[in-house]
Amino acid sequence: MGIKLQTYRKKFDHSYSFGPHATIELMTHHPENIKKVIIHSKSDKNTGVQKIKSFCEQKGISIETNDGLLRNLSGKENVYVAGIFSKFP
């Protein structure tokens, strides 16, 4: 992927969607901009995350399970999914 993932800064060419609802909206309206999805290891029972995983498998988008990275990017303990996407106008 080639993107260094760290806390958001305005100057980045990419951004993040946190949570299943924001990520599903991103999938619905700008699927071509999604670069990667990061999920929490305890997100298996969340129906939104299941939908996101299915979409990613269909579109060939990489999925990574990484609790620590999610916590670092979001600054929160209770975020179970994040989408990494290239910014769009």
Helices and strands as residue ranges (DSSP letters): E 14-18, H 20-29, G 31-33, E 34-39, H 47-59, E 62-65, H 67-74, E 81-86
